[in-house]
Amino acid sequence: MPRKLFHPLQVVLSWLFLAVFLIGCSPAASTPDSPAEQPAEAAGQPVATDVPAAAPVQPIRVGASISLTGRYERTGAEMNHGYELCADKLNAEGGILGRPLEYIIYDDQSDPETGARLYEKLISEDNVDVILGPYSSPVTIPASAVTERLRYPMIASGASASDIWSRGFDYVFGIYTGAPFYLEGAVDIAAREGLTKVAVLTEDGAFAIDAVRGAMEFAEEAGLEIVHYEEYGRDVTDLSAAISKARAAGAEVLLGGTYGPDAELIVRQSVELGFTPRIFAFTVGPALPDFGENMGQDAELIFGATQWEPTIQGPGVEEFVQAYWDRYGYEPGYHAAGGFGACELLKYAIEEAGSVDQEKIRDALASLDTVTVYGAYRVDETGAQVAKPSYLIQWQNGKRVIVWPFDAAEADYILP
Amino acid sequence: MSLIRKSPASKEKPGFFTGASAMSLDHVLLIQIVLSGLLLGAVYALLAAGLNLIFGVMQVINVSHGDLMMLGAFITFTLYAQFGLNPLLSLLVSVPILFAIGWLLQWAVVHRVVGQPPLMSLLMTWGLALSIRNAGLYFFTANYRSVSAFRGAFELGPIALSRSRTIAFIAALVITALVWFFLQRTTFGKAVRATAQSSEVAQICGIDVARVRLVTFGLAAALAGAAGSLLITTLTINPSIGGPVILRAFAIIVIGGMGSFGGALLGALIVGVTEALSAFFFTTQLAEAAIYLLLILVLLIRPSGFFGAAEE
């Protein structure tokens, strides 16, 4: 069968069409990127460095790999902004131990193996003085195995998986609240209100299971009864059977081990099926601004866990939020605050150690009891964060407000 | 007051036959859940019908079909977010745009793999899938989106039917019926079916086979776009949705019968109900596995699917 020769015009035209069409449809209101952001370079190339000119003393060289491209690109970039802002602030204040801070940042392309390799390179080839953690639990897990072997303490600035601290490592320290604490506030509110019947629906991934197991332990301690428990797969499209079972069991509280879209599915189908527990609380989902946009009035009174909010009270939080707005033009999320807080914590640890000796920094991180922009910091013997609570937000009149813990609450919680 | 008479501890033993009074309530719940499965099934039928159309006419398996659906979904989202356009009206935008994209893809690239070994078309459409998906992630961001235009439920006595899913169901059936009518009753539809039977003979009879293929791919993409526009009113999705969706669509067309338009509809409804029933009698986690168990069963017992032609 004779076939027409490949006509380049066809391909060019079709891609032009696709491109024009896609540009036309892209939402104009997407979060703006930093104007000062440099183009991400390939892995292995330093992306951002802050070299103070003519420094009389040797700078402290801080190494980290961050996901500046790939699937964690957006959140990784936010964390990097937190690092940058913190370095600028510290350098303006005279650095750490009188030495300025200099970053060596690599892009791990959101790939765990690349991240692990880059920490090896930072320590063995670049001979950095200290390191900071990468973004995301999947990258932190192999990267912290490398730093453990090389005996460099790592502040895990962007990770919360329990697995990181269950390996008996001595050199990895968390700042994120662990997943098991995410729904502590919801259980506390339920117990105060005298609600007893709890249904738990959860995605079957490690994080969600981790979170609801913690919540169920809190529930048991508070004397609540788990009347229905059900897991579902990540690509779930219909939860009407699970919701009907929870309703039939008389659940007054619904706790969801969710990662976002499933929280919306649960709320939507519960409304449709007329299931109205007094408390709907989810791990990930309601604390994201998208939740309100997607759910409209159905978002009202839904609870969600959050690591950090720009409205929390704490030393330096207001200035940090303002500085972030000024430099990047949008509100910082908890990833940015985590980056900033980790860098602050590194400063405290180095000052406590009095030098950049790895063992002394490690001991300082293990014993420090302090507060950063990200919140309180203290770790247990495994290195896991134990001082910072998980905050609980509730959608009230179309806005997210912190309602738990009560000493940090912006408003009282409301139950229907 | 409990609707199903069973303790939550004994999950495996549903109280379906536990007593006369409970049975009627159980029946209500069961009907409710089966309907819920049927409703979403119809939307998947649109997607599967397009896949089968392409496969029937060109023997090309279009791996990018789920990603074309994603484009339809995000056109609807964008129109809703920017202008508050009703998702049903936005079908009038997403369907023509996807038709044009499908036509262009066929004209520019897909026609080159028609008649080639299956691996060629798989690789090529997989490449298209990755390109469209990543373009989607770039332009629409990885944020999860949904269009909450239809809230709540229609209540028929004790049964509550999700408003968004019911509307999507009716719209999907209407569109399926229109395409069915086009294929059965119009001259061009007959040309499409003739080409599906034998492209050589169709060509000899004076049918412009290349044109038929262009329309076929356009039509299939338009169906995918319609499916996307409807799906985003019921689910919260992001531009990576094409991956999980295409797997399910493949299961549907194999169960219903490869290349058969009616098979796609039947397969989608069977899959929807199977999923709902497994979630009801067992757990939601098993529901997805049930689809693929059903797929294996069908392959063992009737490899051509319910509607598939026995030969070839």
Interface residues (C-beta under 8 A of the other chain):
Chain A: M1 R3 F6 Q10 V11 L13 S14 F17 L18 A19 F21 L22 I23 C25 S26 P27 A28 A29 S30 T31 R71 R74 D204 I226 V227 H228 Y229 E230 E231 Y232 G233 D235 V236 T237 D238 L239 S240 A241 A242 S244 K245 R247 A248 A249 G250 G260 P261 E264 L265 R268 Q269 V271 E272 L273 G274 D290 E293 N294 M295 G296 Q297 D298
Chain B: M1 S2 L3 I4 P8 L29 Q32 I33 S36 G37 L40 F74 I75 T78 A81 Q82 I97 A100 I101 L104 L105 W107 A108 V109 R112 G115 I132 A135 G136 Y138 F139 F140 T141 A142 N143 Y144 R145 S146 S148 R151 G152 A153 A160 S162 R163 S164 R165 T234 L235 T236 I237 N238 P244 E275 A276 A279 F280 T283 T284 Q285 A287 E288
